[in-house]
Amino acid sequence: MDAEAAASRVLELRTLIAHHDQCYYGSDAPEIPDAIYDALWRELQQIEVQFPVLITPDSPTQRISGAPAEGFGSVTHLVPMLSLANAFEDADIAAFDRRVREALIGQGDLEPDGLLEFGAELKFDGLAVSLRYEHGQLVQAATRGDGSTGEDVTLNIRTIRAIPLRLTASPVATPEVLEVRGEVLIFRADFKRLNQVQRAQGEREFVNPRNAAAGSLRQLDPKITAQRPLRFFAYGIGTVDDRTREQLPATQSGMLDWLVDLGLPVGPCREGILGGAGLLQFWARVLAQRAEFPFDIDGVVYKVNRRDWQDKLGWVARSPRWAIAHKFPAEEAMTRLLDIEIQVGRTGALTPVAKLEPVFVGGVTVSNATLHNEDEIRRKDLQVGDNVIIRRAGDVIPEVIRRVPEARLSTTRPFVMPTACPVCGSQVAREPNGAVLRCTGGLFCGAQRRQALRHFAQRRAMDIEGLGEKIIDQLVEQELVQTPADLYHLSTEVLAPLFRAKNPREESRAASNLVGAIAASREVRLERFLFALGIRHVGEEIARILARTYGDLEPIIHEDWIERLDQKLAVQKENQRRRQRSDPPLVVPLEGIGPEIISSIGEFFAQPHNLQVIDALRAGGVRWPVEIGTKVGWENISAEAVGVVGGEIETASGVCSGQTWVITGRLPSLSREEAAERIRLAGGKVAGSVSKRTDFVLAGEEAGSKLDRARELGVAVIDEFEFLRRMLNG
C-alpha cells in the first residue's frame, strides 16, 4: 500500500469506527459484531504504524495518550455550569409552571390562556462534564466543579468511546467553537461486571454506579480510566461561536437532535409536553419504567422548549428559571438489620430475607429485603444487628446493598444457613457450582405444593383436565390436598363447593367431571409419570430416556445414582482425552443426561418423603405399563477402567429410527405435541431448531424461519398428509 492509498484507507477506517462507536454507545444499536469492529481497529492501527505521519490527535487509536498526571489542572467555565432547582411534590411543579407562565405573559410572549411547551428529559445519575470542540475536534474536557471552575479531565475523557474525538458533519456548518454539556455514567450491567473484576483482583468494590463513574473519571492515569466502562449522554450546550449560535435550532428538543447529527449520544425517553399536567404524567410514566432503563436516573428534567424564551427568563442565584429537576423518591436509605429469615420458593430455593427496622425508601415503607443467597451475605459481611443501606428502584424487590462502614456493635451475631428445609425438614442441597440452596422435599414440601400440583396435573404430565390454578389454590388453602396422591381420594361432595356455581347442579356436574378426569389419569405411561413428579432438571426428554433405559420405576428408585455420577464424570474425562487424540468418544447408557441431572435424580429419590408420596400414588391406583428397558453397559464403566464399554443404548425401532425431526407451523389435524409424540414412538428425535443434522421438517400453515432455514440447508420438508402416510406405512 502506497502513502496515498494508506491516507485514503485511514480516513475511511476512522469514519467507519466513529460511525460504529455512535451506533454502539450512542444508539445502543450495534450494526456489526465485535469481531469485525476489532478487525477495523487493528487494520487502522497497523496502517498508522506503517505510516506514522498519518497519525492525528483525533484518531481512535490515540484515545489513550500522555503520562499519568500529578494532579488535575483547573478550567474556568466561560458559561457557568449551573445546577437545577429541585422539585419533590406535585405542588412544586405547579408552582414552577405558574412562575414561568406569569413571567412570559408579563413580557407579552405568551397568551394568558396559552399552554407552555416544555422539553422533558431524564435526569441521569452520573457526573456532569463539559466538552469543548474547536473546528469539530475535541480539545478540552472539564468536570462541573463548583459551577465556575472545574478540573481538566481531557486525557481521561478521550478514552471514552461514546464521546467522538471529532464531530461529524451536519446541516449546520461545523462549529468553530462548541461546548457540549452532558453526563458521564456507568450502566448497571457494566457496573456489576466491574465489581466482579474488582472482587476477583482483591480490590475494593464500588458502592454504586455514580461513585464508580466519578472515581473512574478522576484517575490520574488515563490508562486506568480506559479500562472502566464509562458512557456519556449530552443534554445541552455552553459556549458557542456567534456564527453557529445564529444557526442553532430554535428549541431545546431541536438542539438535542442537532447534537445527535454531530455524532454525540443523547439520552432516550425525551418528549415535548404542553402544560404542567403533562409534566406530572411524564414523571409518573418514567418512574414506573425506572427499573427498565439500563442506567440509573434519579428524576426527570423539565426545560422551557423555546431557547429564546430560555434566554429571556434568565437565571436566579445558581440555577436557571427556565428549568427544574423533578426528583424521584430516594432509592437508598439506612436502617437496622433486625433478623434474617429463610423463605422457601415454589422451586424449593432457600432465600435469606432481611427483616428490617421499617424505613421509607423509594416511595414506600420497607421492612423486608432480599439477601439473595448465603454467598452474598458472606461477601457483604452482614451480621444481624448491623446498620445497613437498602435500595429500592421502582417495583424492584428491595435489597441490602452493604453494611454501614463503622465499628460493629458487640450485640451483632453472624447468620448461619440451615441444613434442613424450615418448612418440611427435608435435606438442603447446594446446586453444583452454584450459590443456591434447595429443599429436596419436592412433592412433600408445603412451600412447593402449589407448583408441584400444577406441574403434576398439566396436559404433558398426568393430563388431569379441569384441575386448574384456581381449584388447586383452593385445595391447598383448605388443606384438602397435601401431596399429589391426595388427589386420588377426592370425592364429588368435597370438590363441588370449590366451583362456586350459582346452580348446585352445575357445581356437582363440574366436580363429577373433575373426579372422572382424575380417575382417567391413573393409567399413564412411565415417562409422563416421571415428568409429573417434578424432579429438578428432569424434563420430558430426560423422562423419556429414563423410561426407555430402565423400563420401570423400581430400578430407577434403587439405582446407585452416586456411583452413576462418578462413572459419568469419568467417561466425560476420558472423552476429553479421546477428542485430543481424535479417537471416537465412548457411548454410554443415559446418553444426553449430564452429571447435574444425575445428581438431581439421586437427591430426589434419596428423600424418604418423596418415596412415601410415590407409594401413596400407587396405593391410589396410579400405574403404568412396564416396558423392556435397555439398561446395559454400566457394569463395564468405572473410574479405574473407563476405556471399556459393554454396550450402547438401544434406540427404539420404527420408521423414524435414528432420524431428527423439526416441527413448525400449524398442522391441519394434529397438534405439534401429538406429532412429536408419534415421531418419538417411531424411534425418532424431535429438535427445536433446524441444522445440518436435521433429517425432516414437518411444516404446517404459517411456518416461519424454521422453514426458510430448512430450504436454505436443503433439508427435506413434508406436510402432515405425507407424515401420516409414512407413519401408517412404517
SULBEL-V735220 format. One record per pair of residues at least 4 apart in sequence whose C-alpha atoms are under 7 Angstrom apart, sorted by the first residue. I is the first residue (numbers start at 1). GAP is how many residues later the second one is. Records with the same first field share a line. If there is no record, write none. Layout:
# SULBEL-V735220
I: GAP  GAP
This chain:
# SULBEL-V735220
1: 4  5
2: 4
3: 4
4: 4
5: 4
6: 4  41
7: 4  47
8: 4
9: 4
10: 4  34
11: 4
12: 4
13: 4  27  31
14: 4  45  46
15: 4
16: 4
17: 4
18: 4  146
19: 4
20: 4  10
21: 4  140  141
22: 4  5  140  241  243
23: 4  5  6  7  8
24: 4  5  6
25: 137
26: 136  238  239  240
27: 238
32: 4  5
33: 4
34: 4
35: 4
36: 4
37: 4
38: 4
39: 4
40: 4
41: 4
42: 4
43: 4
44: 4
45: 4  16
46: 4
47: 4
48: 4  6  7
55: 4
57: 5
58: 4  79  107  108
63: 95  96
64: 94  95  158  159
65: 90
67: 154
68: 152  153  154
69: 151  152
70: 150
71: 149
72: 79  80  81
73: 78  79
74: 75  76  77  78
75: 67  74  75  76  77
76: 72  73  74
77: 4  71  72
78: 161
79: 159  160
80: 67  68
81: 63  66  67
82: 65  236  237
83: 235  236
84: 235  236  239  240  241
85: 234  239  240
86: 238  239  240  241
87: 5  6  237  238  239  240
88: 4  238  239
89: 4
90: 4
91: 4
92: 4
93: 4  183
94: 4  182
95: 4
96: 4
97: 4  179
98: 4
99: 4
100: 4  222
101: 4  15
102: 4
103: 4
104: 4  5  6
105: 4  5  6  7
110: 4
115: 159  160
116: 158  159
117: 155  156  157  158  187  188
118: 154  155  156  184  185  186  187
119: 133  134  152  153  154  183  184  185  186
120: 150  151  152  153  180  181  182  183
121: 148  149  150  179  180  181
122: 147  175  177  178  179
123: 174  175  176  177  178
124: 59  172  173  174
125: 85  171  172  173
126: 57  58  59  84  87
127: 56  57  58  87
128: 15  16  54  55  56
129: 13  14  15  52  53  54  55
130: 11  12  13  49  50  51  52
131: 9  10  11  48  49  50
132: 6  7  8  9  46  47  48
133: 4  5  6  44  45  46
134: 4  5  42  43  44
135: 39  40  41  42
136: 30  31  38  39
137: 28  29  30
138: 27  28
140: 14
141: 11  12  13  16
142: 8  9  10  11  12
143: 7  8  9
144: 6
145: 4  5  6
146: 4
153: 4
154: 4
155: 67
156: 61  66  69
158: 7
159: 66  67
160: 66  70  71
162: 69  70  103
163: 69  101
164: 99  100
167: 95  96
168: 94  95
169: 5  93
170: 91  92
172: 75
175: 66  69
176: 65
177: 63  64
178: 61  62  63
179: 58  59  60  61
180: 54  56  57  58
181: 53  54  55  56  57
182: 50  51  52  53  54
183: 49  50  51
184: 29  46  47  48  49
185: 25  28  45  46  47
186: 4  5  23  27  43  44  45  109
187: 4  107  108
188: 4  21  106  107
189: 4
190: 4  39
191: 4  18
192: 4
193: 4
194: 4
195: 4  10  11
196: 4
197: 4
198: 4  5  6  7
199: 4  6
206: 5  6
207: 4
208: 4
209: 4
210: 4
211: 4
212: 4
213: 4  17
214: 4
215: 4
216: 9  12
217: 8
219: 5  6
221: 4
222: 4
223: 4
224: 4
232: 33
233: 32  33  34
234: 30  31  32
235: 21  31
240: 4  5
241: 4
242: 4
243: 4
244: 4
248: 7
249: 5  6
250: 4  56  57
251: 4  54  55  56
252: 4  53  54  55
253: 4  52
254: 4
255: 4
256: 4  10
257: 4
258: 4
259: 4  5
260: 4  5  6
273: 5  6
274: 4
275: 4
276: 4
277: 4
278: 4
279: 4
280: 4
281: 4
282: 4
283: 4  17
284: 4
285: 4
286: 4
287: 107
288: 106
290: 103  104
291: 102  103  105
298: 29  30
299: 26  27  28  29
300: 25  26  27
301: 23  24  25
302: 21  22  23
303: 19  20  21
304: 6  18  19
306: 4
307: 4
308: 4
309: 4
310: 4  12
313: 8  9
314: 6  7
315: 4  5  6
316: 4  5
329: 32  33  34
330: 31  32
331: 30  31  60  61  62
332: 29  57  58  59  60
333: 28  56  57  58
334: 53  54  55  56
335: 21  22  24  52  53  54
336: 20  21  49  50  51  52
337: 17  18  19  20  47  48  49  50  51
338: 17  18  19  46  47
339: 15  16  45
340: 12  13  14  15  44
341: 11  12  13
342: 8  9  10  11
343: 7  8  9  10
344: 4  5  6  7  103
345: 4  5  102  103
346: 101  102  105
347: 101
348: 90  91  100
349: 87  88  89  90
350: 87  88
351: 21  22
352: 18  19  20  21
353: 15  16  17  18
354: 14  15  16  17
355: 12  13  14
356: 11  12
357: 10
358: 7  8  9
359: 6  7  8
360: 4  5  6
361: 4  5  31
362: 30  31  32
369: 28  29  30  31
370: 28  29  30
371: 5  6  28  29
372: 4
373: 4  62  63
374: 4  43
375: 4  60
376: 4
377: 4  5
378: 4
380: 22
382: 4  21
383: 29  30  31  32
384: 28  29  30  31
385: 26  27  28
386: 17  22  26
387: 16  17
388: 12  14  15  16
389: 11  12  13  14  15
390: 8  9  10  11
391: 7  8  9  10
392: 4  5  6  7
419: 8  9
420: 5  6  7  8
421: 4  5  6  7  18
423: 22  23  24
424: 17  21  22
426: 13  14  15
427: 12  13
428: 9  10  11  12
429: 8  9  10  11
430: 4  5  6  7  8
431: 4  5  6
432: 164
440: 163  164
441: 4  166  168  169
442: 6  168
443: 6  9  40  167  170
444: 39  165  166
445: 4
448: 4
449: 4  34
450: 4  22  23  26
451: 4
452: 4  82
453: 4  31
454: 4  15
455: 77  79
456: 5  6  76  77
457: 4  5  6  7  10
458: 4  5  6
459: 4  5
460: 68
461: 67  68  70  71
462: 59  62  66  67  70
463: 58
464: 53  54  57
465: 49  52
466: 48
467: 4  5  47
468: 4
469: 4
470: 4
471: 4  27
472: 4
473: 4
474: 4  24
475: 4  5  6
476: 4  5  6
481: 5  6
482: 4
483: 130
485: 128  131  132  135
486: 4
488: 30  132
490: 4
491: 4  24
492: 4  16  19  20  23
495: 16
496: 11  12  15
497: 10
499: 8
500: 7
501: 5  6
503: 4
504: 4
505: 4
506: 4
507: 4
508: 4
509: 4
510: 4
511: 4
512: 4
513: 4
514: 4
515: 4
516: 4
517: 4
522: 99  100  101
523: 99  100  101
524: 4  5  99  100
525: 4  99  100
526: 4  21  98
527: 4  16  17  20
528: 4
529: 4
530: 13
531: 7  8  9  12
535: 66  69
536: 64
537: 60
538: 4  5  59
539: 4
540: 4
541: 4
542: 4  51
543: 4
544: 4
545: 4  45
546: 4
547: 4  5
548: 81  82
549: 80  81  82
550: 5  6  79  80  81
551: 75  76  77  78
552: 74  75
553: 4
554: 4
555: 4
557: 48
560: 4
561: 4  37  41
562: 4  40
563: 4
564: 4
565: 4  30  33  34
566: 4
567: 4  70  71  72
568: 4  27
569: 4  26
570: 4  69  72
571: 4  71
572: 4
573: 4
574: 4  68
575: 4  10  11
576: 4
577: 4
578: 4  5  6  7
579: 4
587: 61
588: 45  60  61
589: 42  43  44  45  59  60
593: 4  5
594: 4
595: 4
596: 4
597: 4
598: 4
599: 4
600: 4
601: 4
602: 4
603: 4
604: 6
605: 5  6
607: 4
608: 4
609: 4
610: 4
611: 4
612: 4
613: 4
614: 4
615: 4
616: 4
617: 4  5
618: 4  5
630: 19  20
632: 15  16  17
633: 4  12  13  14  15
636: 8  9  10
637: 4  5  7  8
638: 4
651: 32
652: 5  30  31
653: 4  29  30
654: 28  29  76
655: 27  72  75
656: 23  26  27  28
657: 25  26  27
658: 25  26
659: 25  26  36
660: 24  25  26  27  34  35  36
661: 24  25  26  33  34  35  36
662: 24  25  26  27  28  34  35  36
663: 9  34  35  36
664: 34  35  36  39  42
665: 34  35  36  37  38
666: 34  35  36
667: 4  33  34  53
670: 4  5
671: 4
672: 4
673: 4
674: 4
675: 4
676: 4  10
677: 4
678: 4
679: 4  5  6
680: 4  5
689: 17
690: 4  16  19  20
692: 21
694: 21
695: 20  21
696: 19  20  21
697: 19  20  21
698: 19  20  21  22
699: 4  18  19  20
700: 19
703: 4
704: 4
705: 4
706: 4
707: 4
708: 4
709: 4
710: 4  5
711: 4
718: 4  5
719: 4
720: 4
721: 4
722: 4
723: 4
724: 4
725: 4
726: 4
